[in-house]
Amino acid sequence: MARHFKGSGFILRFIEYMDVGASNGWKMDEVVPSAEILARIGAVLPLERVAPNYPGETSDRWRYADGSGEIGVISSVTQAFCRGCTRARLSADGKLFTCLFATAGTDLRALLRGGASDVELSTALSALWGGRADRYSELRSSHTPQDPAATHKIEMSYIGG
């Protein structure tokens, strides 16, 4: 894939196989670490690191040494980036999720339908974001199969991953 898209103007992103939801049969030993992806590509098509475009960017950027394009790797399993995460997702039924690995969301639809003003909505969002403690990816190895956080996660298709 890297060879195919090199020089095409498309930026290819590789993402580590993640344990989002409970229906994908995820196993850690099936994850191809981003370091291995970079080593494989770099052995054939030399790469140079590129600075992030903005704080909280989820992809580590690399360009081909000859300047003919760029790739990225998203190391969500082997190099968790929870602390710098700036992502939130809104489901079709109005729930806001502050983590891709969440077990529940916050119902914003009820606030909106209840007539919340822009200020009230902004205050609620600020409190939600400011109080978040999402660190699933950082704590992944501490979860056990009996741990509800390890088994009851929202499916990516539900929150538009």
N, C-alpha and C positions, 0 to 999 in steps of 0.2 A: 504494500500500500504506500509506504513512504517513497519508494522509487517511482511508482505510478504518478503520484501527485506532485513530486518534486518538479519545480519549474512551471506548474500549472496556474499559480496564483491562488490556489486553495490552501488553507491552513488546516492540516490534518491534526486531529486530537485523539490521543490514545488515553483511555480511562481504565483504571484497574477495576476488575470485576468486583462489584460491591454487594454487600448483604442488605440491600434495601428491600423492605417488605419481608414476607415470610414464604412467598410462593416460588422463589427462584432456585431453591435447593442449594444455596450458597455454601461453599466450603473453603476455608482459608487456603488449603493446599491446591486449589484450582486458580488462585490469583497469580497472574504474571506480574511481578513487581515492576514499577516504572523504571527502576535502575536497570533491570534486565532488558526492557524494551529499548532504552537509550543505548545500552551497550551493543545490542544486536544491530540497531540502525547505524550507530556511530562507527562500527567496525567496517561498514561498507560505504556509508555516506557520512563523512566527518561532520560533527555538529559543534556549535558554539552556543553557550547560554545567552539568552536575551533577557533584558530586564523586564519586569512586569509592566503592563500598561497602566495599572491602577492598584491601590491597596485592596487586598482581599481577593485578588484574581485567583481562581482555583487551578488554573493551568500553569505549569512551569513551561516557559517558552524556550525553544531552541531553534536556531537557524542553521541551514546547511552552510558549511564553511566557504563554499564557492558563491554564496549570496543568492542562490536560486530558489529560495523558499524558506518556509518555517513549518515546524511541527510543535505540538504541545503534548505534555503528559499530565494527567490528573491523578495524583498519588493519594487518593482518598483513603486507602487502606494502609499502605506502608509508611506514609508521611502525613498523618492527619493534620488538617488545617483549621480545626474547630475555632481556635482562639482568634483567628483573623477573618472568620467567615462574615460575609456581609449579605448573605442570601436569605430570602424568605419566600415562601410559596403560598399562593392563595388558591384553595380548591374551588371547584365550580359551585359548591354549596355554601361558600362564604367563610370557610375556616382558614385562618392564617397559621401556617406551620413555620416555625423558626429553625427547623432542622429537617433535612431530608430523611433522617432516621427517627423522626418523631413517633410517639405513640398516640398523640392527640393534638388537636389544633385548637385555636381560640376562635370562638364564633363572632366574626365581625358582622355577619348578616343581621344578627339580632340587634346590634348597636345601630346599624343603618336603618333597619325597619322600625326601630324604636324611636327614631327621630333624633339621634345624636347629632350634635352640631359638628362642624369641622374641627373646632377647638377640642371638643370632647373626644372625637375620634383620634385626633393627633395626640392627645394626652394618653389615651388608652394604648395606642401604638408605641409611644415612647416608653411607657411603663412596661409593656410587654417586652420590648426589645432590650431595654435597660436591665430587666430582671432575668433575662434568659441565662440558663446554665447548661445549654446543649453542649455535650462533649462526648457523644456516643462513639465517634471514631477514635478519639483518644483513649477511651476506656474499653474499647471492643474486647480486648483480651481478658478483661476481668469479668465479662459476662459468662454465665454458665447456661446450659440448655434449660434449666429450670427457671432462670431469671426471666420475668415477664418482659423486661426491656429487650431481651435477646430474641423473643419470639413474637411479641405483639407490636409490630411496626407497621406503619401505614405503607400501602403499596405505592410504588412510584407512579403507576398509571393514575392513581387517585389524585395526586398532588401535582401532576404535570412535570415530573422529573425530566 
